């Protein structure tokens, strides 16, 4: 079962989004997120939501997988929309709904409803574009892209390549350590330790005998890994070449141009229509 | 005469010291490995053979004596980079030496450190993966491979650096018989076809008999040094070092009690089968 783990949530494919330069994808995702926050009314937000939907279609990632990426933040979305719905004081004196609850009255205003819907769409768009990035880019490509984007910081003595190496190693060892945890848990269970029932505190306590050997072995692994890396001439200095060559091609520039257009559209729509937020 | 690729000159190495007794692991070890040779190092647990492996490219530095790689002293820090581009090590645990989450990225790690241009890294990675028969798996993730496959990837990672010598530090110890055979086949092929010098540290007799030369270590000292035939003839010395003869040799020894005509230098299954065949062919001839 452990063999099935895939790190990150990369979905193998060859869509236009998959083929884009990782650096451009990172930058554009960031820019898209900023634009999402620039939206002031439903027209500009609608334009962005439509763009996000088009991107999702372009990526050819199955809809089910995309929906799954919404699951972890579902609670957050529900929570914020309820709060927005209830706590927004409308400027108009005619609330949409007045519900007497015991000693209080729940007042739902038009503004409250708008803001709730607005933030929900906003959060969903944010999640959608960021998961599109991770669905269409392998973790190692993301790391490389990030390393290249941040490489100017190396001049300020920020050890960018060292951080990138740490990220690479972390990604590499996640499955190994999960496997190890599994093994240690089985070993402790076979010695009669109870890891699955009892109160939370009890279970946390029962987990200590799993964590201790896990940490010991992680340190041992790290020591051996250091030998292996040194043996292969790793010095930790910034000058390394790379197998992976990132190249900006026409589609990358086109994508950047499209985003600029969308940005202009958002600004224009913000101007023409009254703001909701 | 050209200088040997790896040379130990009276090397001693002692672990620890800060707390508790210092533990000597290697004592007054001297030997030389010429270019192109396949040398096996045998020894039971704690014989110092793994320490000797790490001394080969300056991961550990001798407490006394000198280790020279192609004439370069491992104690000279400025030379370490050049030493390690000549001598690479494949370690025991395949999981703890694979660095990247994608096989080809891992194989590229060494050449990247050597600042090889990207286009050449590509060719080196492909060649190295083909040489160990892992090319089809170049985009796989390491945790989805078997132990033998991972160990072959580790070998490819060293090969891509185009080293002159590879030290195998009990590289087959954690593998199942099938994985061991895969790795052994790859190592033999690299030695015969690409002329890569091999220092193969192991406690499996069946692997040591395939080498050109066998060193036997005991308590950090060099006990025996010679061809497999010469070394395995010294059964008592081997026993004293806690080692047994390879199984085919033991089998032939038992048989010899009944058939004194069997030769003394049988080491591999193939030797054994051939000798028995010859013996019976002779007997058949006599009977007629």
Contacts between the chains, C-beta under 8 A, distances in Angstrom:
chain1	res1	chain2	res2	distance
A	2	B	143	7.8
A	3	B	143	7.2
A	3	B	144	5.8
A	5	B	143	7.3
A	6	B	141	7.6
A	7	B	101	6.2
A	7	B	141	7.5
A	138	B	102	7.2
A	139	B	101	6.4
A	140	B	100	6.5
A	140	B	101	5.7
A	140	B	102	5.5
A	140	B	105	5.7
A	168	B	99	6.9
A	168	B	100	5.8
A	168	B	101	7.1
A	168	B	105	7.9
A	169	B	99	6.6
A	171	B	101	4.7
A	172	B	98	6.9
A	172	B	99	6.3
A	172	B	100	5.9
A	172	B	101	4.6
A	172	B	142	7.1
A	175	B	141	7.4
A	175	B	143	4.1
A	176	B	95	5.5
A	176	B	143	6.2
A	179	B	143	6.9
A	221	B	93	7.9
A	221	B	95	7.3
A	221	B	96	4.9
A	224	B	91	6.4
A	224	B	93	6.3
A	224	B	96	4.0
A	224	B	97	7.1
A	225	B	96	5.2
A	225	B	97	6.9
A	225	B	99	7.4
A	227	B	54	6.9
A	227	B	59	5.3
A	227	B	89	7.6
A	227	B	91	6.9
A	228	B	89	7.5
A	228	B	91	5.8
A	228	B	96	6.5
A	228	B	97	3.6
A	228	B	99	7.4
A	228	B	154	8.0
A	229	B	99	6.4
A	229	B	109	7.8
A	230	B	59	6.2
A	230	B	84	7.3
A	231	B	57	6.2
A	231	B	59	6.3
A	231	B	84	6.1
A	231	B	88	5.9
A	231	B	89	4.7
A	232	B	84	7.3
A	232	B	88	6.7
A	232	B	99	8.0
A	232	B	109	5.9
A	232	B	110	4.2
A	232	B	113	6.1
A	232	B	157	6.5
A	232	B	158	7.2
A	232	B	161	6.6
A	233	B	81	6.0
A	233	B	84	5.0
A	233	B	85	6.0
A	233	B	110	6.3
A	233	B	113	4.1
A	233	B	114	5.8
A	233	B	161	7.0
A	234	B	109	7.3
A	234	B	113	5.1
A	235	B	81	7.2
A	235	B	113	7.1
A	239	B	115	6.3
A	240	B	112	4.7
A	240	B	113	5.8
A	240	B	115	6.7
A	241	B	111	7.6
A	241	B	112	5.3
A	241	B	115	5.1
A	241	B	116	6.0
A	241	B	117	6.3
A	241	B	118	5.9
A	241	B	121	6.7
A	242	B	108	7.6
A	242	B	112	5.7
A	242	B	118	6.4
A	242	B	121	7.7
A	243	B	104	6.9
A	243	B	105	6.5
A	243	B	108	3.7
A	243	B	111	7.7
A	243	B	112	6.5
A	243	B	118	6.3
A	243	B	121	4.7
A	243	B	122	6.5
A	243	B	125	6.5
A	244	B	105	7.6
A	244	B	118	7.9
A	245	B	118	5.1
